Structure formats: structure tokens, C-alpha cells
Amino acid sequence: MSIPFPTLTDHFAPLASCYDVLFCDVWGVVHNGIAPFPETIDALQRYRAGGGRVVLLTNAPRDGDVVVDFLDGLKVPRDTYDAVVTSGDVARAEIEARRDQPVLHIGPERDFSMFDGLELRFTTVEEAQYAVCSGLFDDETETPEDYRDLATAMKARDLFMVCANPDRVVERGDRLVYCAGAVADLYESLGGAVMFTGKPYRPIYERALACAERLRGAAVPHGRILAVGDSVRTDLKGAVAFGIDCLFVTAGIHAEELGGRETVDHGALAAIFTEAGVLPAVVTRRLAW
């Protein structure tokens, strides 16, 4: 059965006054991993200038300060956003509660900042008491299948996994590369137990809401929050589950299946919403004022 089609818009300005806070996705909305999107930067700056608050909400498996440094490197102006909340922030709280347990880390060295100051003992699959997956060791060349033997060995020991980035894929330039969520999905398919710390799961939204309320100095009703994102699985489903509206961006990770970055295949768009069983409040190609 099909579901009603959402409103389509090319401009965010008519919506801006309806919301006090944006929970804005980063990779695929603000930038593509190589360069920022000028129209999105402009829209977020204008929204903030009008009194809105922008919390960047990302499944990056690193703490917020590291993401800020990365955005600085891409020349994303600081006045584009008010704060950053990451999947890594949520994962770190879970890891800290297990700091006395030896841990197997699956992921690249660039994610080590998530462990700063915890004095963890990193070890092998044979000795670990749990695992943290922040990504693939080499996401330029590897796929989740390269981790099947490791996942099988983990399941043989019934290791619990903390997945610090539920994303399965992310844009890097004009390509899609695999993320920690794809490895975690493989482990779950083998019967392994996984805790996902980012979108679409509730803990990261609760952390973002607390951050937004600190920024505004007052409670923020769910009806005054808009999630902006390009992933049906993480951004859209997470927003709906948390009870907030979603502005769905088509020129992101679903672009190829939706007709490209410059056009939208409405039939394909309706199909992915119907298959997911969720609907955004509004659809746009890119976030633009």
C-alpha cells in the first residue's frame, strides 16, 4: 500500500519560522566529505541570524571537537552551527562504563580520539570482553565481507559490540564508502549482539535535545524541532521515532536511486518512503534558503 506524498520545496525560508531548532545531518547535507555545499551553508547562516539554533547531528564515530576541526578544514564557517553532537559522544559514555574491560577496536586510527583519557586496554578477539566498531580499517578498499572471519570469531565468543557509527554507507566525493553500520549489520546477521549509538536510535536525539535546550535556555517542544537529513534509515526513521518533523534531502546517499543529484524521480521517492513505512514532512533537493 502506498502512503501520501510529502510536500516538495526548493527553499527552506518559508519553513524557517516554524521551527526553533534544526537537528542537521552533516555528511551528505552540509558537505560530501571533500567540499561543503554553499547553498546549505548560506541557509544555515540565515536561519541562525533569524534566531534559530542549529545542532549538527552526525553519526561520526568521533567526539564533537574532532568533527569541528574537520569542518574547519573544509572551510565550513563556525557561524553555520551552534553545536555538534556525535554518535562517538554517545559511544564514549558506554565505553567509559566498561573502561576496566579489555576491548577489541575495529576501525581506523583517525577514530582513536573517542578513547582519549580512558586508559583502555586494547587487545585481540581472543582476549577482549567486548568490541567497539567505529568503521573499516581501510574504507577505500575494504567491504563488510572482509570482516566475516573476524565477526565469526567474535560470535564464537559471544562478544558484545558497540557500533559507534550506525551508517552503512556515506558519500565521499561522488562515491559511497562503507561505514561501521555495515560491519555491525554483518555481525548481527551472525547472531551477534550490537548496541548502535547514533541515528536512528533515541540516545543521540536525547543528547541533542539537551544540548538545544541549553543553547536556548528553555525547554524546546518536539513540534518546534526539524531534523534535516539524506538517509531514510538513519535521519528519517530516527526523526519519526523521536516524534519530530524531517526535511528529507534527496541529493545525498539516495541520489542515484532517486534520479540523480539535480533531478528527482518522484516515483522512486514515493517507493522508498512506502518501503520504509515512514514519511518526511517536506522533501527538498538540497537545503537552500
C-alpha positions in Angstrom: 0.0 0.0 0.0 1.3 3.5 -0.9 1.4 6.4 1.6 0.7 10.0 0.8 3.4 12.0 -0.9 5.1 14.8 1.2 5.4 18.4 0.3 8.2 19.3 -2.1 10.1 22.6 -1.9 13.2 24.2 -3.3 13.5 26.7 -0.5 13.8 26.5 3.3 12.9 30.1 4.0 9.1 29.5 4.2 9.6 26.8 6.8 12.2 28.5 8.9 9.8 30.3 11.3 8.0 27.1 12.1 11.0 25.7 14.0 13.3 26.9 16.8 15.9 24.2 16.4 17.4 22.2 13.5 19.0 18.8 14.1 21.0 18.9 10.9 22.9 15.9 9.4 26.4 16.7 8.3 27.8 14.3 5.7 25.6 14.5 2.7 23.8 17.7 3.8 26.5 20.2 4.8 29.3 18.6 2.9 30.2 15.5 0.8 33.5 14.6 2.6 35.5 16.8 0.3 33.8 20.1 0.0 30.9 22.0 1.7 27.7 22.8 -0.1 27.5 26.6 -0.4 23.7 26.8 -0.5 23.4 24.8 2.7 26.0 27.0 4.4 24.0 30.0 3.4 20.7 28.6 4.5 22.0 27.6 8.0 23.6 31.0 8.5 20.4 32.8 7.5 18.4 30.6 9.9 20.7 31.3 12.8 20.7 35.0 12.0 16.9 34.9 12.4 17.2 33.4 15.9 17.2 29.7 15.1 19.6 27.2 16.6 21.5 24.6 14.7 22.7 21.4 16.3 24.7 19.3 13.8 23.8 15.7 14.5 26.2 13.2 13.0 27.0 9.5 13.1 30.7 10.3 13.1 32.4 7.9 15.5 34.5 10.7 17.0 33.9 13.4 19.6 32.4 16.7 18.6 35.6 18.7 18.8 37.2 16.4 16.2 34.2 17.0 13.9 34.6 20.8 14.4 38.2 20.5 13.4 37.2 18.6 10.3 34.6 21.2 9.3 37.2 23.9 9.8 39.4 22.1 7.4 36.6 22.0 4.8 36.1 25.8 5.4 32.7 25.4 6.9 32.2 28.7 8.8 31.7 28.4 12.6 28.6 30.6 12.3 26.9 27.9 10.3 26.1 26.0 13.5 25.8 26.3 17.3 26.9 22.8 18.5 27.8 19.3 17.3 26.5 16.1 18.8 28.1 12.8 17.5 27.5 9.1 17.7 31.0 9.0 19.1 29.9 11.1 22.1 27.2 8.6 22.9 29.5 5.6 22.3 32.2 7.1 24.6 29.7 7.1 27.5 29.1 3.4 27.0 32.8 2.7 26.7 33.6 4.7 29.8 31.2 2.5 31.8 33.3 -0.5 30.6 36.7 1.1 30.9 38.1 -1.8 33.0 37.3 -4.4 30.4 39.8 -5.2 27.6 38.4 -4.1 24.3 38.8 -5.1 20.6 38.7 -2.0 18.4 37.6 -2.3 14.8 38.3 0.8 12.8 40.9 3.3 11.6 43.4 5.2 13.7 41.6 8.5 13.0 38.8 7.4 15.4 41.1 7.0 18.4 40.1 10.4 19.8 36.9 8.7 21.0 39.1 6.9 23.6 41.2 9.8 24.8 41.7 9.8 28.5 40.0 6.5 29.2 43.2 4.4 29.5 41.7 1.4 27.9 43.5 -1.9 27.2 43.1 -2.8 23.6 43.5 -6.4 22.7 42.7 -9.2 20.3 39.4 -11.0 19.6 40.7 -13.9 21.7 41.2 -11.8 24.8 38.6 -9.0 24.5 35.5 -8.8 26.7 33.7 -6.6 24.1 34.3 -4.8 20.8 33.9 -1.3 19.5 33.4 -0.8 15.8 34.0 2.7 14.5 34.5 1.8 10.9 36.5 -0.3 8.5 40.3 -0.3 8.8 40.5 0.8 5.2 37.2 2.0 3.8 38.9 2.9 0.5 39.4 -0.8 -0.4 37.5 -3.0 2.0 33.9 -4.2 2.2 32.0 -5.7 5.1 32.7 -9.2 3.6 36.3 -8.7 4.5 35.2 -8.8 8.2 33.3 -12.1 8.0 36.1 -14.2 9.6 36.6 -11.7 12.4 32.8 -11.4 13.0 32.6 -15.2 13.1 35.4 -15.4 15.7 33.7 -12.7 17.8 30.4 -14.6 17.7 32.1 -17.8 18.8 33.0 -15.8 22.0 29.6 -14.0 22.1 31.3 -10.6 22.3 29.0 -7.6 22.7 29.7 -4.9 20.1 29.3 -1.1 20.5 28.7 0.3 17.0 29.9 3.9 17.1 28.5 4.8 13.7 25.3 3.2 12.6 25.7 4.5 9.0 26.1 1.7 6.4 27.5 4.0 3.7 28.5 7.6 3.4 29.3 9.9 0.5 33.0 10.7 -0.2 33.0 13.0 -3.2 30.9 11.2 -5.8 31.4 7.7 -4.3 29.8 5.8 -1.5 32.1 4.1 1.1 31.2 1.6 3.8 30.8 2.6 7.4 30.7 0.8 10.8 27.0 0.1 10.5 27.6 -2.3 7.6 30.1 -4.3 9.7 27.7 -4.3 12.6 24.9 -5.5 10.4 27.0 -8.4 9.3 27.7 -9.2 13.0 24.0 -9.1 13.8 23.3 -11.4 10.9 25.5 -13.9 12.5 23.6 -13.6 15.8 25.9 -11.1 17.5 24.6 -8.6 20.0 25.1 -4.9 18.9 24.4 -1.5 20.6 24.1 1.2 17.9 24.8 4.6 19.4 23.8 7.1 16.7 20.9 7.8 14.5 18.2 6.4 14.2 18.4 5.4 17.9 17.0 7.5 20.7 20.1 8.2 22.8 21.7 10.6 20.3 18.4 12.6 19.9 18.1 12.9 23.7 21.6 14.2 23.9 20.9 16.7 21.0 17.7 17.9 22.7 19.5 18.5 26.0 22.1 20.5 24.0 19.4 22.5 22.2 17.7 23.4 25.5 21.0 24.6 27.0 21.5 26.8 23.9 18.1 28.3 24.1 17.9 28.4 27.9 14.4 26.9 27.8 12.6 23.7 27.0 12.1 23.0 23.3 8.9 21.2 22.3 9.4 18.4 19.8 7.0 20.2 17.5 9.5 23.1 17.2 12.4 20.8 16.1 13.1 19.9 12.5 15.6 17.1 11.5 17.3 17.6 8.2 19.0 14.6 6.6 19.5 12.5 3.5 19.2 8.9 4.8 15.9 7.1 5.1 17.3 4.5 7.5 19.0 7.0 9.9 17.8 10.5 9.5 14.1 10.0 8.5 13.4 6.9 10.7 15.2 8.4 13.6 13.3 11.7 13.4 9.9 9.9 13.1 10.7 7.6 16.1 11.7 10.6 18.2 8.5 12.5 17.3 10.0 15.4 15.3 9.5 16.5 11.7 12.0 15.7 9.0 13.1 17.6 5.9 14.5 14.9 3.6 17.3 15.9 1.3 17.4 13.9 -2.0 20.8 14.8 -3.3 22.6 12.7 -0.8 23.3 9.0 -0.4 20.0 8.0 -2.1 20.7 10.3 -5.1 21.5 7.6 -7.6 18.3 5.6 -6.9 16.2 8.8 -6.9 17.2 10.0 -10.3 20.4 12.0 -9.7 21.6 15.0 -7.7 20.0 17.6 -9.9 16.6 15.9 -10.5 14.2 13.8 -8.5 12.3 10.7 -9.7 9.0 11.1 -7.8 8.0 7.5 -8.3 11.3 6.2 -6.9 11.0 8.7 -4.0 7.5 7.5 -3.1 8.7 3.9 -3.4 11.5 4.3 -0.8 9.1 6.0 1.6 6.5 3.3 1.1 9.0 0.6 1.6 10.3 2.2 4.8 6.8 2.9 6.1 7.7 6.5 7.1 7.2 9.9 5.6 9.1 13.2 6.0 7.2 16.4 6.5 8.9 18.0 3.5 11.3 16.9 0.7 14.0 19.1 -0.9 16.8 18.5 -3.3 19.4 20.4 -1.2 19.0 22.5 1.9 18.8 26.0 0.3 17.3 29.3 1.6 
